[in-house]
Amino acid sequence: MKGAVLDVAVDLRKDSATYGKYVAMELTEENHKQLFIPKGFAHGFSVLSQEAVFQYKCDNFYAPQSEGAILWNDEDINIDWRIPADKIIVSDKDSNNPKFRFFESKF
């Protein structure tokens, strides 16, 4: 790990008391923290440092046909990515996801 990231998980389990809520944790080369994200959660991150290198483990091989996403700045979830609005850089792929209210959860 190098630098700092804000790691975020959003609960997508329809029957959960925390459905649509998120948890965020800062992971840095100094604090050595990890965040476990189980099935049924969306995952995203923002880079808080000038440069960041980090890794995550998955419970299975990458399966693009199973991929889904929600809009990163959805107002219903209201994630604080801890980056000033004028400094945010988002990929085209992440800019075109549906809002949470239109997301069809498989969980």
Phi and psi restraints in degrees (range 20) as a CNS / XPLOR table:
assign (resid 1 and name C) (resid 2 and name N)
       (resid 2 and name CA) (resid 2 and name C) 1.0 -138.8 20.0 2
assign (resid 2 and name N) (resid 2 and name CA)
       (resid 2 and name C) (resid 3 and name N) 1.0 136.6 20.0 2
assign (resid 2 and name C) (resid 3 and name N)
       (resid 3 and name CA) (resid 3 and name C) 1.0 84.9 20.0 2
assign (resid 3 and name N) (resid 3 and name CA)
       (resid 3 and name C) (resid 4 and name N) 1.0 -149.9 20.0 2
assign (resid 3 and name C) (resid 4 and name N)
       (resid 4 and name CA) (resid 4 and name C) 1.0 -147.0 20.0 2
assign (resid 4 and name N) (resid 4 and name CA)
       (resid 4 and name C) (resid 5 and name N) 1.0 138.2 20.0 2
assign (resid 4 and name C) (resid 5 and name N)
       (resid 5 and name CA) (resid 5 and name C) 1.0 -132.0 20.0 2
assign (resid 5 and name N) (resid 5 and name CA)
       (resid 5 and name C) (resid 6 and name N) 1.0 154.5 20.0 2
assign (resid 5 and name C) (resid 6 and name N)
       (resid 6 and name CA) (resid 6 and name C) 1.0 -102.1 20.0 2
assign (resid 6 and name N) (resid 6 and name CA)
       (resid 6 and name C) (resid 7 and name N) 1.0 112.0 20.0 2
assign (resid 6 and name C) (resid 7 and name N)
       (resid 7 and name CA) (resid 7 and name C) 1.0 -95.1 20.0 2
assign (resid 7 and name N) (resid 7 and name CA)
       (resid 7 and name C) (resid 8 and name N) 1.0 131.0 20.0 2
assign (resid 7 and name C) (resid 8 and name N)
       (resid 8 and name CA) (resid 8 and name C) 1.0 -128.4 20.0 2
assign (resid 8 and name N) (resid 8 and name CA)
       (resid 8 and name C) (resid 9 and name N) 1.0 138.3 20.0 2
assign (resid 8 and name C) (resid 9 and name N)
       (resid 9 and name CA) (resid 9 and name C) 1.0 -128.6 20.0 2
assign (resid 9 and name N) (resid 9 and name CA)
       (resid 9 and name C) (resid 10 and name N) 1.0 133.6 20.0 2
assign (resid 9 and name C) (resid 10 and name N)
       (resid 10 and name CA) (resid 10 and name C) 1.0 -116.1 20.0 2
assign (resid 10 and name N) (resid 10 and name CA)
       (resid 10 and name C) (resid 11 and name N) 1.0 130.3 20.0 2
assign (resid 10 and name C) (resid 11 and name N)
       (resid 11 and name CA) (resid 11 and name C) 1.0 -73.7 20.0 2
assign (resid 11 and name N) (resid 11 and name CA)
       (resid 11 and name C) (resid 12 and name N) 1.0 119.5 20.0 2
assign (resid 11 and name C) (resid 12 and name N)
       (resid 12 and name CA) (resid 12 and name C) 1.0 -108.7 20.0 2
assign (resid 12 and name N) (resid 12 and name CA)
       (resid 12 and name C) (resid 13 and name N) 1.0 9.2 20.0 2
assign (resid 12 and name C) (resid 13 and name N)
       (resid 13 and name CA) (resid 13 and name C) 1.0 -82.3 20.0 2
assign (resid 13 and name N) (resid 13 and name CA)
       (resid 13 and name C) (resid 14 and name N) 1.0 109.9 20.0 2
assign (resid 13 and name C) (resid 14 and name N)
       (resid 14 and name CA) (resid 14 and name C) 1.0 -55.2 20.0 2
assign (resid 14 and name N) (resid 14 and name CA)
       (resid 14 and name C) (resid 15 and name N) 1.0 -34.3 20.0 2
assign (resid 14 and name C) (resid 15 and name N)
       (resid 15 and name CA) (resid 15 and name C) 1.0 -91.5 20.0 2
assign (resid 15 and name N) (resid 15 and name CA)
       (resid 15 and name C) (resid 16 and name N) 1.0 6.7 20.0 2
assign (resid 15 and name C) (resid 16 and name N)
       (resid 16 and name CA) (resid 16 and name C) 1.0 -84.5 20.0 2
assign (resid 16 and name N) (resid 16 and name CA)
       (resid 16 and name C) (resid 17 and name N) 1.0 145.0 20.0 2
assign (resid 16 and name C) (resid 17 and name N)
       (resid 17 and name CA) (resid 17 and name C) 1.0 -66.0 20.0 2
assign (resid 17 and name N) (resid 17 and name CA)
       (resid 17 and name C) (resid 18 and name N) 1.0 -19.7 20.0 2
assign (resid 17 and name C) (resid 18 and name N)
       (resid 18 and name CA) (resid 18 and name C) 1.0 -107.7 20.0 2
assign (resid 18 and name N) (resid 18 and name CA)
       (resid 18 and name C) (resid 19 and name N) 1.0 19.4 20.0 2
assign (resid 18 and name C) (resid 19 and name N)
       (resid 19 and name CA) (resid 19 and name C) 1.0 -53.3 20.0 2
assign (resid 19 and name N) (resid 19 and name CA)
       (resid 19 and name C) (resid 20 and name N) 1.0 127.9 20.0 2
assign (resid 19 and name C) (resid 20 and name N)
       (resid 20 and name CA) (resid 20 and name C) 1.0 82.2 20.0 2
assign (resid 20 and name N) (resid 20 and name CA)
       (resid 20 and name C) (resid 21 and name N) 1.0 -0.7 20.0 2
assign (resid 20 and name C) (resid 21 and name N)
       (resid 21 and name CA) (resid 21 and name C) 1.0 -95.1 20.0 2
assign (resid 21 and name N) (resid 21 and name CA)
       (resid 21 and name C) (resid 22 and name N) 1.0 159.4 20.0 2
assign (resid 21 and name C) (resid 22 and name N)
       (resid 22 and name CA) (resid 22 and name C) 1.0 -128.7 20.0 2
assign (resid 22 and name N) (resid 22 and name CA)
       (resid 22 and name C) (resid 23 and name N) 1.0 160.7 20.0 2
assign (resid 22 and name C) (resid 23 and name N)
       (resid 23 and name CA) (resid 23 and name C) 1.0 -128.3 20.0 2
assign (resid 23 and name N) (resid 23 and name CA)
       (resid 23 and name C) (resid 24 and name N) 1.0 143.0 20.0 2
assign (resid 23 and name C) (resid 24 and name N)
       (resid 24 and name CA) (resid 24 and name C) 1.0 -134.1 20.0 2
assign (resid 24 and name N) (resid 24 and name CA)
       (resid 24 and name C) (resid 25 and name N) 1.0 142.2 20.0 2
assign (resid 24 and name C) (resid 25 and name N)
       (resid 25 and name CA) (resid 25 and name C) 1.0 -140.3 20.0 2
assign (resid 25 and name N) (resid 25 and name CA)
       (resid 25 and name C) (resid 26 and name N) 1.0 134.4 20.0 2
assign (resid 25 and name C) (resid 26 and name N)
       (resid 26 and name CA) (resid 26 and name C) 1.0 -81.6 20.0 2
assign (resid 26 and name N) (resid 26 and name CA)
       (resid 26 and name C) (resid 27 and name N) 1.0 125.6 20.0 2
assign (resid 26 and name C) (resid 27 and name N)
       (resid 27 and name CA) (resid 27 and name C) 1.0 -111.1 20.0 2
assign (resid 27 and name N) (resid 27 and name CA)
       (resid 27 and name C) (resid 28 and name N) 1.0 125.8 20.0 2
assign (resid 27 and name C) (resid 28 and name N)
       (resid 28 and name CA) (resid 28 and name C) 1.0 -134.7 20.0 2
assign (resid 28 and name N) (resid 28 and name CA)
       (resid 28 and name C) (resid 29 and name N) 1.0 164.9 20.0 2
assign (resid 28 and name C) (resid 29 and name N)
       (resid 29 and name CA) (resid 29 and name C) 1.0 -68.1 20.0 2
assign (resid 29 and name N) (resid 29 and name CA)
       (resid 29 and name C) (resid 30 and name N) 1.0 -20.0 20.0 2
assign (resid 29 and name C) (resid 30 and name N)
       (resid 30 and name CA) (resid 30 and name C) 1.0 -85.2 20.0 2
assign (resid 30 and name N) (resid 30 and name CA)
       (resid 30 and name C) (resid 31 and name N) 1.0 -41.0 20.0 2
assign (resid 30 and name C) (resid 31 and name N)
       (resid 31 and name CA) (resid 31 and name C) 1.0 -86.9 20.0 2
assign (resid 31 and name N) (resid 31 and name CA)
       (resid 31 and name C) (resid 32 and name N) 1.0 -16.1 20.0 2
assign (resid 31 and name C) (resid 32 and name N)
       (resid 32 and name CA) (resid 32 and name C) 1.0 56.1 20.0 2
assign (resid 32 and name N) (resid 32 and name CA)
       (resid 32 and name C) (resid 33 and name N) 1.0 24.2 20.0 2
assign (resid 32 and name C) (resid 33 and name N)
       (resid 33 and name CA) (resid 33 and name C) 1.0 -78.8 20.0 2
assign (resid 33 and name N) (resid 33 and name CA)
       (resid 33 and name C) (resid 34 and name N) 1.0 159.1 20.0 2
assign (resid 33 and name C) (resid 34 and name N)
       (resid 34 and name CA) (resid 34 and name C) 1.0 -133.0 20.0 2
assign (resid 34 and name N) (resid 34 and name CA)
       (resid 34 and name C) (resid 35 and name N) 1.0 154.7 20.0 2
assign (resid 34 and name C) (resid 35 and name N)
       (resid 35 and name CA) (resid 35 and name C) 1.0 -125.0 20.0 2
assign (resid 35 and name N) (resid 35 and name CA)
       (resid 35 and name C) (resid 36 and name N) 1.0 120.8 20.0 2
assign (resid 35 and name C) (resid 36 and name N)
       (resid 36 and name CA) (resid 36 and name C) 1.0 -86.2 20.0 2
assign (resid 36 and name N) (resid 36 and name CA)
       (resid 36 and name C) (resid 37 and name N) 1.0 126.3 20.0 2
assign (resid 36 and name C) (resid 37 and name N)
       (resid 37 and name CA) (resid 37 and name C) 1.0 -120.4 20.0 2
assign (resid 37 and name N) (resid 37 and name CA)
       (resid 37 and name C) (resid 38 and name N) 1.0 106.6 20.0 2
assign (resid 37 and name C) (resid 38 and name N)
       (resid 38 and name CA) (resid 38 and name C) 1.0 -78.2 20.0 2
assign (resid 38 and name N) (resid 38 and name CA)
       (resid 38 and name C) (resid 39 and name N) 1.0 172.5 20.0 2
assign (resid 38 and name C) (resid 39 and name N)
       (resid 39 and name CA) (resid 39 and name C) 1.0 -57.0 20.0 2
assign (resid 39 and name N) (resid 39 and name CA)
       (resid 39 and name C) (resid 40 and name N) 1.0 145.0 20.0 2
assign (resid 39 and name C) (resid 40 and name N)
       (resid 40 and name CA) (resid 40 and name C) 1.0 96.3 20.0 2
assign (resid 40 and name N) (resid 40 and name CA)
       (resid 40 and name C) (resid 41 and name N) 1.0 6.7 20.0 2
assign (resid 40 and name C) (resid 41 and name N)
       (resid 41 and name CA) (resid 41 and name C) 1.0 -125.1 20.0 2
assign (resid 41 and name N) (resid 41 and name CA)
       (resid 41 and name C) (resid 42 and name N) 1.0 141.8 20.0 2
assign (resid 41 and name C) (resid 42 and name N)
       (resid 42 and name CA) (resid 42 and name C) 1.0 -82.3 20.0 2
assign (resid 42 and name N) (resid 42 and name CA)
       (resid 42 and name C) (resid 43 and name N) 1.0 151.6 20.0 2
assign (resid 42 and name C) (resid 43 and name N)
       (resid 43 and name CA) (resid 43 and name C) 1.0 -130.7 20.0 2
assign (resid 43 and name N) (resid 43 and name CA)
       (resid 43 and name C) (resid 44 and name N) 1.0 135.7 20.0 2
assign (resid 43 and name C) (resid 44 and name N)
       (resid 44 and name CA) (resid 44 and name C) 1.0 -152.2 20.0 2
assign (resid 44 and name N) (resid 44 and name CA)
       (resid 44 and name C) (resid 45 and name N) 1.0 169.1 20.0 2
assign (resid 44 and name C) (resid 45 and name N)
       (resid 45 and name CA) (resid 45 and name C) 1.0 -153.0 20.0 2
assign (resid 45 and name N) (resid 45 and name CA)
       (resid 45 and name C) (resid 46 and name N) 1.0 157.1 20.0 2
assign (resid 45 and name C) (resid 46 and name N)
       (resid 46 and name CA) (resid 46 and name C) 1.0 -124.8 20.0 2
assign (resid 46 and name N) (resid 46 and name CA)
       (resid 46 and name C) (resid 47 and name N) 1.0 146.5 20.0 2
assign (resid 46 and name C) (resid 47 and name N)
       (resid 47 and name CA) (resid 47 and name C) 1.0 -90.5 20.0 2
assign (resid 47 and name N) (resid 47 and name CA)
       (resid 47 and name C) (resid 48 and name N) 1.0 121.6 20.0 2
assign (resid 47 and name C) (resid 48 and name N)
       (resid 48 and name CA) (resid 48 and name C) 1.0 -98.3 20.0 2
assign (resid 48 and name N) (resid 48 and name CA)
       (resid 48 and name C) (resid 49 and name N) 1.0 -13.0 20.0 2
assign (resid 48 and name C) (resid 49 and name N)
       (resid 49 and name CA) (resid 49 and name C) 1.0 -109.5 20.0 2
assign (resid 49 and name N) (resid 49 and name CA)
       (resid 49 and name C) (resid 50 and name N) 1.0 172.1 20.0 2
assign (resid 49 and name C) (resid 50 and name N)
       (resid 50 and name CA) (resid 50 and name C) 1.0 -60.6 20.0 2
assign (resid 50 and name N) (resid 50 and name CA)
       (resid 50 and name C) (resid 51 and name N) 1.0 -35.3 20.0 2
assign (resid 50 and name C) (resid 51 and name N)
       (resid 51 and name CA) (resid 51 and name C) 1.0 -142.1 20.0 2
assign (resid 51 and name N) (resid 51 and name CA)
       (resid 51 and name C) (resid 52 and name N) 1.0 145.2 20.0 2
assign (resid 51 and name C) (resid 52 and name N)
       (resid 52 and name CA) (resid 52 and name C) 1.0 -146.2 20.0 2
assign (resid 52 and name N) (resid 52 and name CA)
       (resid 52 and name C) (resid 53 and name N) 1.0 138.9 20.0 2
assign (resid 52 and name C) (resid 53 and name N)
       (resid 53 and name CA) (resid 53 and name C) 1.0 -131.8 20.0 2
assign (resid 53 and name N) (resid 53 and name CA)
       (resid 53 and name C) (resid 54 and name N) 1.0 120.9 20.0 2
assign (resid 53 and name C) (resid 54 and name N)
       (resid 54 and name CA) (resid 54 and name C) 1.0 -149.7 20.0 2
assign (resid 54 and name N) (resid 54 and name CA)
       (resid 54 and name C) (resid 55 and name N) 1.0 167.8 20.0 2
assign (resid 54 and name C) (resid 55 and name N)
       (resid 55 and name CA) (resid 55 and name C) 1.0 -136.4 20.0 2
assign (resid 55 and name N) (resid 55 and name CA)
       (resid 55 and name C) (resid 56 and name N) 1.0 159.9 20.0 2
assign (resid 55 and name C) (resid 56 and name N)
       (resid 56 and name CA) (resid 56 and name C) 1.0 -141.6 20.0 2
assign (resid 56 and name N) (resid 56 and name CA)
       (resid 56 and name C) (resid 57 and name N) 1.0 153.8 20.0 2
assign (resid 56 and name C) (resid 57 and name N)
       (resid 57 and name CA) (resid 57 and name C) 1.0 -103.2 20.0 2
assign (resid 57 and name N) (resid 57 and name CA)
       (resid 57 and name C) (resid 58 and name N) 1.0 148.3 20.0 2
assign (resid 57 and name C) (resid 58 and name N)
       (resid 58 and name CA) (resid 58 and name C) 1.0 -120.9 20.0 2
assign (resid 58 and name N) (resid 58 and name CA)
       (resid 58 and name C) (resid 59 and name N) 1.0 157.6 20.0 2
assign (resid 58 and name C) (resid 59 and name N)
       (resid 59 and name CA) (resid 59 and name C) 1.0 -88.7 20.0 2
assign (resid 59 and name N) (resid 59 and name CA)
       (resid 59 and name C) (resid 60 and name N) 1.0 0.3 20.0 2
assign (resid 59 and name C) (resid 60 and name N)
       (resid 60 and name CA) (resid 60 and name C) 1.0 -160.4 20.0 2
assign (resid 60 and name N) (resid 60 and name CA)
       (resid 60 and name C) (resid 61 and name N) 1.0 173.9 20.0 2
assign (resid 60 and name C) (resid 61 and name N)
       (resid 61 and name CA) (resid 61 and name C) 1.0 -71.3 20.0 2
assign (resid 61 and name N) (resid 61 and name CA)
       (resid 61 and name C) (resid 62 and name N) 1.0 153.4 20.0 2
assign (resid 61 and name C) (resid 62 and name N)
       (resid 62 and name CA) (resid 62 and name C) 1.0 -60.2 20.0 2
assign (resid 62 and name N) (resid 62 and name CA)
       (resid 62 and name C) (resid 63 and name N) 1.0 129.6 20.0 2
assign (resid 62 and name C) (resid 63 and name N)
       (resid 63 and name CA) (resid 63 and name C) 1.0 -130.0 20.0 2
assign (resid 63 and name N) (resid 63 and name CA)
       (resid 63 and name C) (resid 64 and name N) 1.0 93.3 20.0 2
assign (resid 63 and name C) (resid 64 and name N)
       (resid 64 and name CA) (resid 64 and name C) 1.0 -57.2 20.0 2
assign (resid 64 and name N) (resid 64 and name CA)
       (resid 64 and name C) (resid 65 and name N) 1.0 -28.6 20.0 2
assign (resid 64 and name C) (resid 65 and name N)
       (resid 65 and name CA) (resid 65 and name C) 1.0 -68.6 20.0 2
assign (resid 65 and name N) (resid 65 and name CA)
       (resid 65 and name C) (resid 66 and name N) 1.0 -16.3 20.0 2
assign (resid 65 and name C) (resid 66 and name N)
       (resid 66 and name CA) (resid 66 and name C) 1.0 -97.5 20.0 2
assign (resid 66 and name N) (resid 66 and name CA)
       (resid 66 and name C) (resid 67 and name N) 1.0 -1.8 20.0 2
assign (resid 66 and name C) (resid 67 and name N)
       (resid 67 and name CA) (resid 67 and name C) 1.0 -72.1 20.0 2
assign (resid 67 and name N) (resid 67 and name CA)
       (resid 67 and name C) (resid 68 and name N) 1.0 144.1 20.0 2
assign (resid 67 and name C) (resid 68 and name N)
       (resid 68 and name CA) (resid 68 and name C) 1.0 -151.2 20.0 2
assign (resid 68 and name N) (resid 68 and name CA)
       (resid 68 and name C) (resid 69 and name N) 1.0 163.3 20.0 2
assign (resid 68 and name C) (resid 69 and name N)
       (resid 69 and name CA) (resid 69 and name C) 1.0 -158.7 20.0 2
assign (resid 69 and name N) (resid 69 and name CA)
       (resid 69 and name C) (resid 70 and name N) 1.0 161.1 20.0 2
assign (resid 69 and name C) (resid 70 and name N)
       (resid 70 and name CA) (resid 70 and name C) 1.0 -123.4 20.0 2
assign (resid 70 and name N) (resid 70 and name CA)
       (resid 70 and name C) (resid 71 and name N) 1.0 159.2 20.0 2
assign (resid 70 and name C) (resid 71 and name N)
       (resid 71 and name CA) (resid 71 and name C) 1.0 -62.0 20.0 2
assign (resid 71 and name N) (resid 71 and name CA)
       (resid 71 and name C) (resid 72 and name N) 1.0 130.1 20.0 2
assign (resid 71 and name C) (resid 72 and name N)
       (resid 72 and name CA) (resid 72 and name C) 1.0 -62.1 20.0 2
assign (resid 72 and name N) (resid 72 and name CA)
       (resid 72 and name C) (resid 73 and name N) 1.0 -29.9 20.0 2
assign (resid 72 and name C) (resid 73 and name N)
       (resid 73 and name CA) (resid 73 and name C) 1.0 -112.1 20.0 2
assign (resid 73 and name N) (resid 73 and name CA)
       (resid 73 and name C) (resid 74 and name N) 1.0 32.5 20.0 2
assign (resid 73 and name C) (resid 74 and name N)
       (resid 74 and name CA) (resid 74 and name C) 1.0 -58.3 20.0 2
assign (resid 74 and name N) (resid 74 and name CA)
       (resid 74 and name C) (resid 75 and name N) 1.0 127.5 20.0 2
assign (resid 74 and name C) (resid 75 and name N)
       (resid 75 and name CA) (resid 75 and name C) 1.0 -71.9 20.0 2
assign (resid 75 and name N) (resid 75 and name CA)
       (resid 75 and name C) (resid 76 and name N) 1.0 -22.1 20.0 2
assign (resid 75 and name C) (resid 76 and name N)
       (resid 76 and name CA) (resid 76 and name C) 1.0 -71.6 20.0 2
assign (resid 76 and name N) (resid 76 and name CA)
       (resid 76 and name C) (resid 77 and name N) 1.0 -34.4 20.0 2
assign (resid 76 and name C) (resid 77 and name N)
       (resid 77 and name CA) (resid 77 and name C) 1.0 -87.2 20.0 2
assign (resid 77 and name N) (resid 77 and name CA)
       (resid 77 and name C) (resid 78 and name N) 1.0 -41.0 20.0 2
assign (resid 77 and name C) (resid 78 and name N)
       (resid 78 and name CA) (resid 78 and name C) 1.0 59.7 20.0 2
assign (resid 78 and name N) (resid 78 and name CA)
       (resid 78 and name C) (resid 79 and name N) 1.0 53.8 20.0 2
assign (resid 78 and name C) (resid 79 and name N)
       (resid 79 and name CA) (resid 79 and name C) 1.0 -72.7 20.0 2
assign (resid 79 and name N) (resid 79 and name CA)
       (resid 79 and name C) (resid 80 and name N) 1.0 131.9 20.0 2
assign (resid 79 and name C) (resid 80 and name N)
       (resid 80 and name CA) (resid 80 and name C) 1.0 -90.0 20.0 2
assign (resid 80 and name N) (resid 80 and name CA)
       (resid 80 and name C) (resid 81 and name N) 1.0 100.8 20.0 2
assign (resid 80 and name C) (resid 81 and name N)
       (resid 81 and name CA) (resid 81 and name C) 1.0 -78.9 20.0 2
assign (resid 81 and name N) (resid 81 and name CA)
       (resid 81 and name C) (resid 82 and name N) 1.0 -5.5 20.0 2
assign (resid 81 and name C) (resid 82 and name N)
       (resid 82 and name CA) (resid 82 and name C) 1.0 62.3 20.0 2
assign (resid 82 and name N) (resid 82 and name CA)
       (resid 82 and name C) (resid 83 and name N) 1.0 34.7 20.0 2
assign (resid 82 and name C) (resid 83 and name N)
       (resid 83 and name CA) (resid 83 and name C) 1.0 -132.2 20.0 2
assign (resid 83 and name N) (resid 83 and name CA)
       (resid 83 and name C) (resid 84 and name N) 1.0 133.9 20.0 2
assign (resid 83 and name C) (resid 84 and name N)
       (resid 84 and name CA) (resid 84 and name C) 1.0 -58.7 20.0 2
assign (resid 84 and name N) (resid 84 and name CA)
       (resid 84 and name C) (resid 85 and name N) 1.0 142.1 20.0 2
assign (resid 84 and name C) (resid 85 and name N)
       (resid 85 and name CA) (resid 85 and name C) 1.0 -53.8 20.0 2
assign (resid 85 and name N) (resid 85 and name CA)
       (resid 85 and name C) (resid 86 and name N) 1.0 -36.8 20.0 2
assign (resid 85 and name C) (resid 86 and name N)
       (resid 86 and name CA) (resid 86 and name C) 1.0 -77.9 20.0 2
assign (resid 86 and name N) (resid 86 and name CA)
       (resid 86 and name C) (resid 87 and name N) 1.0 -4.1 20.0 2
assign (resid 86 and name C) (resid 87 and name N)
       (resid 87 and name CA) (resid 87 and name C) 1.0 -109.2 20.0 2
assign (resid 87 and name N) (resid 87 and name CA)
       (resid 87 and name C) (resid 88 and name N) 1.0 -4.6 20.0 2
assign (resid 87 and name C) (resid 88 and name N)
       (resid 88 and name CA) (resid 88 and name C) 1.0 -74.5 20.0 2
assign (resid 88 and name N) (resid 88 and name CA)
       (resid 88 and name C) (resid 89 and name N) 1.0 131.4 20.0 2
assign (resid 88 and name C) (resid 89 and name N)
       (resid 89 and name CA) (resid 89 and name C) 1.0 -120.2 20.0 2
assign (resid 89 and name N) (resid 89 and name CA)
       (resid 89 and name C) (resid 90 and name N) 1.0 122.8 20.0 2
assign (resid 89 and name C) (resid 90 and name N)
       (resid 90 and name CA) (resid 90 and name C) 1.0 -127.0 20.0 2
assign (resid 90 and name N) (resid 90 and name CA)
       (resid 90 and name C) (resid 91 and name N) 1.0 138.7 20.0 2
assign (resid 90 and name C) (resid 91 and name N)
       (resid 91 and name CA) (resid 91 and name C) 1.0 -67.7 20.0 2
assign (resid 91 and name N) (resid 91 and name CA)
       (resid 91 and name C) (resid 92 and name N) 1.0 159.2 20.0 2
assign (resid 91 and name C) (resid 92 and name N)
       (resid 92 and name CA) (resid 92 and name C) 1.0 -58.9 20.0 2
assign (resid 92 and name N) (resid 92 and name CA)
       (resid 92 and name C) (resid 93 and name N) 1.0 -40.8 20.0 2
assign (resid 92 and name C) (resid 93 and name N)
       (resid 93 and name CA) (resid 93 and name C) 1.0 -58.9 20.0 2
assign (resid 93 and name N) (resid 93 and name CA)
       (resid 93 and name C) (resid 94 and name N) 1.0 -45.9 20.0 2
assign (resid 93 and name C) (resid 94 and name N)
       (resid 94 and name CA) (resid 94 and name C) 1.0 -76.3 20.0 2
assign (resid 94 and name N) (resid 94 and name CA)
       (resid 94 and name C) (resid 95 and name N) 1.0 -17.2 20.0 2
assign (resid 94 and name C) (resid 95 and name N)
       (resid 95 and name CA) (resid 95 and name C) 1.0 -80.7 20.0 2
assign (resid 95 and name N) (resid 95 and name CA)
       (resid 95 and name C) (resid 96 and name N) 1.0 -16.3 20.0 2
assign (resid 95 and name C) (resid 96 and name N)
       (resid 96 and name CA) (resid 96 and name C) 1.0 -112.0 20.0 2
assign (resid 96 and name N) (resid 96 and name CA)
       (resid 96 and name C) (resid 97 and name N) 1.0 20.0 20.0 2
assign (resid 96 and name C) (resid 97 and name N)
       (resid 97 and name CA) (resid 97 and name C) 1.0 -80.9 20.0 2
assign (resid 97 and name N) (resid 97 and name CA)
       (resid 97 and name C) (resid 98 and name N) 1.0 159.0 20.0 2
assign (resid 97 and name C) (resid 98 and name N)
       (resid 98 and name CA) (resid 98 and name C) 1.0 -73.8 20.0 2
assign (resid 98 and name N) (resid 98 and name CA)
       (resid 98 and name C) (resid 99 and name N) 1.0 156.7 20.0 2
assign (resid 98 and name C) (resid 99 and name N)
       (resid 99 and name CA) (resid 99 and name C) 1.0 -67.2 20.0 2
assign (resid 99 and name N) (resid 99 and name CA)
       (resid 99 and name C) (resid 100 and name N) 1.0 157.5 20.0 2
assign (resid 99 and name C) (resid 100 and name N)
       (resid 100 and name CA) (resid 100 and name C) 1.0 -55.6 20.0 2
assign (resid 100 and name N) (resid 100 and name CA)
       (resid 100 and name C) (resid 101 and name N) 1.0 -40.9 20.0 2
assign (resid 100 and name C) (resid 101 and name N)
       (resid 101 and name CA) (resid 101 and name C) 1.0 -65.1 20.0 2
assign (resid 101 and name N) (resid 101 and name CA)
       (resid 101 and name C) (resid 102 and name N) 1.0 -18.7 20.0 2
assign (resid 101 and name C) (resid 102 and name N)
       (resid 102 and name CA) (resid 102 and name C) 1.0 -103.6 20.0 2
assign (resid 102 and name N) (resid 102 and name CA)
       (resid 102 and name C) (resid 103 and name N) 1.0 -2.6 20.0 2
assign (resid 102 and name C) (resid 103 and name N)
       (resid 103 and name CA) (resid 103 and name C) 1.0 -74.3 20.0 2
assign (resid 103 and name N) (resid 103 and name CA)
       (resid 103 and name C) (resid 104 and name N) 1.0 129.9 20.0 2
assign (resid 103 and name C) (resid 104 and name N)
       (resid 104 and name CA) (resid 104 and name C) 1.0 -93.8 20.0 2
assign (resid 104 and name N) (resid 104 and name CA)
       (resid 104 and name C) (resid 105 and name N) 1.0 99.0 20.0 2
assign (resid 104 and name C) (resid 105 and name N)
       (resid 105 and name CA) (resid 105 and name C) 1.0 -74.6 20.0 2
assign (resid 105 and name N) (resid 105 and name CA)
       (resid 105 and name C) (resid 106 and name N) 1.0 137.6 20.0 2
assign (resid 105 and name C) (resid 106 and name N)
       (resid 106 and name CA) (resid 106 and name C) 1.0 -90.9 20.0 2
assign (resid 106 and name N) (resid 106 and name CA)
       (resid 106 and name C) (resid 107 and name N) 1.0 3.5 20.0 2
